[in-house]
Amino acid sequence: MSEDIIVVGAGGFGRETLDVIAAINAAAPAPVWNVLGVVDDGLSPIHGERLAARGIPHLGGIEELRARFPSCRYVVGIGSPSVRGRLSAMIDSWGGRAATLVHPAAVIGTQVTIGEGAVLCGGAQISTNVELGRHVHVNPGAIVGHDCRLEDHVSVNPGAIISGDVRIESGTLIGAGAVILQLLVVGGGALVAASACVTKDVPRGATVRGVPAR
Ligand SMILES: CC(C)(COP(=O)(O)OP(=O)(O)OC[C@H]1O[C@@H](n2cnc3c(N)ncnc32)[C@H](O)[C@@H]1OP(=O)(O)O)[C@@H](O)C(=O)NCCC(=O)NCCS
């Protein structure tokens, strides 16, 4: 029997998360998830139209999860690590239960652990002996190398490459197409710009860009 799920966030990644759910359902012998709809506190008209066009209801603001759907699974489909961290902590404090979503076209190696609330998109590749924390997002075409540790709420944007034995601390965003060389540590809350090549450890909270990244 399928389980009810609500996606938090109607923006781009929220609707990509709906695609991940649809792909999981399509690949299973019977649907795994029953999407009740999307909650979003600040639904823009364009996002509202895009949701409506695919027949997904907007259920109201995030508070609706607590008020009307306390036992429903949730997933935060919002790309910003800090926003995702704040909202998932709030929903968890209400007793929320996060769903973990792995697209059937994601490639997952051996000895991989995936935290609750994580979303792995189609075309993501996760190597062997990798730990992904809670609410980690790995976008299409991103590669996470062997023996990596990605802490809670990390976002790996499309096409980024994280080499082996890297630690990415919580709340960090790795921009599209960035490359992180092996054995490095990217500090918590850092932002690695799109297309950067990181050759040294990145301090907590820093923004680095360019090749080599500074
Ligand atoms: C680095 C980043 C955070 C900068 O954002 P910002 O502070 O709003 O910066 P701005 O767009 O105002 O640009 C500031 C300067 O940085 C430069 N810059 C912006 N992004 C850059 C990048 N990825 N690499 C190198 N330089 C960059 C701009 O050209 C500009 O240079 P200038 O001052 O000489 O004109 C952002 O551009 C980025 O790369 N974010 C990652 C986003 C991503 O992965 N998007 C894909 C989503 S799926």
The ligand as a MOL file (V3000), in Angstrom:
LIG
                    3D

  0  0  0     0  0            999 V3000
M  V30 BEGIN CTAB
M  V30 COUNTS 48 50 0 0 0
M  V30 BEGIN ATOM
M  V30 1 C 29.2170 32.5720 -6.6080 0
M  V30 2 C 27.7830 33.0180 -6.4500 0
M  V30 3 C 27.2500 32.5650 -5.1050 0
M  V30 4 C 27.7920 34.5390 -6.5360 0
M  V30 5 O 26.5240 35.0170 -6.3120 0
M  V30 6 P 26.3300 36.6110 -6.0240 0
M  V30 7 O 26.9740 36.9670 -4.7420 0
M  V30 8 O 24.8730 36.8990 -6.2000 0
M  V30 9 O 27.2330 37.2620 -7.1250 0
M  V30 10 P 26.9000 38.1820 -8.3610 0
M  V30 11 O 26.0470 37.4410 -9.3560 0
M  V30 12 O 26.4240 39.4930 -7.8460 0
M  V30 13 O 28.3460 38.3330 -8.9690 0
M  V30 14 C 29.4060 38.9210 -8.2320 0
M  V30 15 C 30.6810 38.7310 -9.0260 0
M  V30 16 O 31.0410 37.3260 -8.9690 0
M  V30 17 C 31.1520 36.8140 -10.3150 0
M  V30 18 N 30.6510 35.4470 -10.2760 0
M  V30 19 C 29.3710 35.0440 -10.0950 0
M  V30 20 N 29.3080 33.7020 -10.1130 0
M  V30 21 C 30.5580 33.2600 -10.3300 0
M  V30 22 C 31.1120 31.9740 -10.4630 0
M  V30 23 N 30.3440 30.8760 -10.3560 0
M  V30 24 N 32.4360 31.8660 -10.6540 0
M  V30 25 C 33.2140 32.9830 -10.7420 0
M  V30 26 N 32.7480 34.2350 -10.6220 0
M  V30 27 C 31.4260 34.3620 -10.4240 0
M  V30 28 C 30.2980 37.7480 -11.1700 0
M  V30 29 O 30.6930 37.7260 -12.4980 0
M  V30 30 C 30.5560 39.0740 -10.5060 0
M  V30 31 O 31.8150 39.5230 -10.9160 0
M  V30 32 P 32.1130 41.1100 -11.1090 0
M  V30 33 O 31.9280 41.7150 -9.7420 0
M  V30 34 O 33.5170 41.1350 -11.5950 0
M  V30 35 O 31.1060 41.5890 -12.0940 0
M  V30 36 C 26.8440 32.4270 -7.5420 0
M  V30 37 O 27.0410 33.0550 -8.8010 0
M  V30 38 C 27.0150 30.9210 -7.7460 0
M  V30 39 O 27.8950 30.4260 -8.4600 0
M  V30 40 N 26.1180 30.1630 -7.0740 0
M  V30 41 C 25.9650 28.7480 -7.2960 0
M  V30 42 C 24.6480 28.6120 -7.9580 0
M  V30 43 C 24.3630 27.3330 -8.7010 0
M  V30 44 O 24.9570 26.2810 -8.5470 0
M  V30 45 N 23.3400 27.4420 -9.5180 0
M  V30 46 C 22.7900 26.3200 -10.2160 0
M  V30 47 C 21.4840 25.9930 -9.5820 0
M  V30 48 S 20.7960 24.5470 -10.2470 0
M  V30 END ATOM
M  V30 BEGIN BOND
M  V30 1 1 1 2
M  V30 2 1 2 3
M  V30 3 1 2 4
M  V30 4 1 2 36
M  V30 5 1 4 5
M  V30 6 1 5 6
M  V30 7 2 6 7
M  V30 8 1 6 8
M  V30 9 1 6 9
M  V30 10 1 9 10
M  V30 11 2 10 11
M  V30 12 1 10 12
M  V30 13 1 10 13
M  V30 14 1 13 14
M  V30 15 1 14 15
M  V30 16 1 15 16
M  V30 17 1 15 30
M  V30 18 1 16 17
M  V30 19 1 17 18
M  V30 20 1 17 28
M  V30 21 1 18 19
M  V30 22 1 18 27
M  V30 23 2 19 20
M  V30 24 1 20 21
M  V30 25 1 21 22
M  V30 26 2 21 27
M  V30 27 1 22 23
M  V30 28 2 22 24
M  V30 29 1 24 25
M  V30 30 2 25 26
M  V30 31 1 26 27
M  V30 32 1 28 29
M  V30 33 1 28 30
M  V30 34 1 30 31
M  V30 35 1 31 32
M  V30 36 2 32 33
M  V30 37 1 32 34
M  V30 38 1 32 35
M  V30 39 1 36 37
M  V30 40 1 36 38
M  V30 41 2 38 39
M  V30 42 1 38 40
M  V30 43 1 40 41
M  V30 44 1 41 42
M  V30 45 1 42 43
M  V30 46 2 43 44
M  V30 47 1 43 45
M  V30 48 1 45 46
M  V30 49 1 46 47
M  V30 50 1 47 48
M  V30 END BOND
M  V30 END CTAB
M  END
